Amino acid sequence: MSTLEHLSHNIRETFDQLSEGWQHLWNKARNAVTRFTPFSGEKPSDYPIDGQTSRWGVLSAELRETDDSLEVQLEAPGMDAADFDISVRGQSLIISGKKHFESERKEGHYHISERAYGRFERVIPLPSSVNDDNARASYKKGVLSITLPKTETRKLHSIRVE
């Protein structure tokens, strides 16, 4: 194998590995990528860098199932408990909210602003039916925690054929 063929092979292998890494990252995070839309009446100057903040953000979630409940945790830093609206529709948990840009500092200017602000909605498919009347939610240290009791399913019983 010539030096040029060896170099070409190494470059192709490197690009293949990069492509595989991006594909893996996208498959893991695609449901967490969330669109943020501006609030009505906002103007670009309401945000840092003259409105050039991202309209996309990542709201990473975990869904854990126990015998009795589904437990969801959603990373949503920089918000207050009152900023969330949570509902269950069919087999989906819908978490929507408003993330406000707030700055007490008036001097200086931003060079980087990668955080997303505005309205958002995140839909999480549920693997079991839940009793949303007895659901509980709390928000602490930037993590929204939701516990959804599962509905009792009827036990399978056999029917004798005569």
C-alpha positions in Angstrom: 0.0 0.0 0.0 1.5 3.3 -1.0 1.7 6.3 1.3 -1.1 8.1 -0.5 -3.4 5.0 -0.3 -2.5 4.6 3.4 -3.3 8.3 4.1 -6.6 8.0 2.1 -7.6 4.9 4.1 -6.9 6.7 7.4 -8.9 9.8 6.4 -11.9 7.6 5.3 -11.7 5.7 8.6 -11.5 9.0 10.6 -14.6 10.3 8.8 -16.5 7.1 9.3 -15.8 7.2 13.0 -16.8 10.9 13.2 -20.0 10.1 11.3 -20.7 7.1 13.6 -20.2 9.3 16.7 -22.5 12.0 15.5 -25.1 9.4 14.6 -24.9 7.9 18.1 -25.1 11.3 19.7 -28.2 12.3 17.6 -29.9 9.0 18.4 -29.4 9.5 22.1 -30.3 13.2 22.2 -32.9 13.7 19.4 -35.9 13.6 21.7 -34.2 16.0 24.1 -33.7 18.7 21.5 -36.5 21.1 22.1 -37.6 24.2 20.2 -38.1 27.4 22.2 -40.3 30.1 20.7 -40.3 33.8 21.7 -43.0 35.2 23.9 -45.6 37.4 22.1 -44.6 41.1 22.2 -40.9 40.4 22.7 -38.3 42.3 20.8 -34.8 41.2 20.0 -33.3 43.6 22.5 -35.0 41.6 25.3 -32.3 39.0 24.9 -28.5 39.1 25.0 -26.6 39.6 21.8 -29.5 41.4 20.1 -31.8 38.4 19.9 -29.2 36.0 18.6 -29.7 33.5 21.3 -30.5 29.9 20.3 -34.1 28.9 19.6 -33.1 25.3 20.3 -32.1 23.8 23.6 -31.6 20.4 25.2 -34.1 19.3 27.9 -32.6 15.9 28.9 -35.0 13.4 30.5 -35.0 10.1 32.3 -38.0 7.9 32.6 -37.9 5.1 35.2 -40.6 2.5 35.8 -41.2 0.8 39.1 -43.9 -1.7 40.0 -46.2 1.1 41.0 -45.3 4.2 39.1 -43.4 6.0 36.4 -40.8 8.5 37.5 -39.7 11.2 35.1 -36.9 13.7 35.7 -36.3 16.5 33.3 -33.3 18.8 33.4 -34.5 22.4 33.0 -32.1 24.8 34.8 -32.8 28.4 35.4 -36.6 28.2 35.9 -39.1 28.3 38.8 -41.7 25.8 39.6 -44.5 28.2 38.4 -42.9 28.2 34.9 -44.1 24.6 34.2 -47.4 23.2 32.9 -47.7 19.4 33.1 -50.4 17.3 31.7 -51.1 13.7 30.5 -52.8 13.1 27.2 -53.3 9.5 26.3 -50.0 7.7 26.6 -47.9 10.9 26.6 -46.6 13.2 29.3 -46.6 16.8 28.1 -44.3 19.3 29.8 -44.5 22.8 28.6 -43.1 26.0 30.1 -41.6 29.4 29.8 -37.9 30.1 30.3 -37.3 33.8 30.8 -34.1 35.7 30.2 -33.4 37.7 33.4 -30.3 39.7 34.1 -29.8 42.0 37.0 -26.7 43.4 35.4 -27.1 46.2 33.0 -23.4 46.9 32.2 -21.3 44.8 29.9 -22.3 42.7 26.9 -22.4 39.1 25.9 -19.9 37.4 23.7 -21.5 34.0 23.9 -25.1 33.1 24.6 -26.0 29.4 23.9 -28.9 29.2 26.3 -32.4 29.1 24.8 -35.3 31.2 26.1 -39.0 31.3 25.4 -41.9 28.9 25.4 -41.2 25.2 25.0 -43.0 21.9 24.9 -41.5 18.4 25.5 -43.6 15.3 24.9 -42.5 12.0 26.6 -44.2 8.8 25.6 -45.3 6.7 28.5 -44.9 2.9 28.5 -47.9 2.3 30.9 -51.2 3.9 31.7 -51.1 6.3 34.6 -53.4 7.8 37.1 -52.7 11.5 36.5 -55.1 12.5 39.3 -52.6 11.3 41.9 -49.4 12.6 40.1 -46.9 14.6 42.0 -44.3 17.0 40.7 -41.4 19.0 42.3 -38.6 21.2 41.1 -35.3 21.3 42.8 -31.7 22.2 41.7 -32.8 22.6 38.1 -34.5 19.2 37.8 -38.2 18.7 37.4 -39.3 15.4 39.0 -42.7 13.9 38.3 -44.1 10.7 39.8 -47.1 9.2 37.9 -48.8 6.3 39.7 -49.6 3.5 37.3 -53.2 2.5 36.9 -54.0 -1.0 38.1 -54.3 -3.3 35.2 -56.6 -6.2 35.4 -54.8 -9.5 36.0 -54.9 -11.8 33.1 -57.1 -14.7 33.9 -57.8 -17.7 31.7 -61.2 -18.6 30.3 -62.0 -22.2 29.9 -63.3 -23.2 26.5 -66.2 -25.7 26.7 
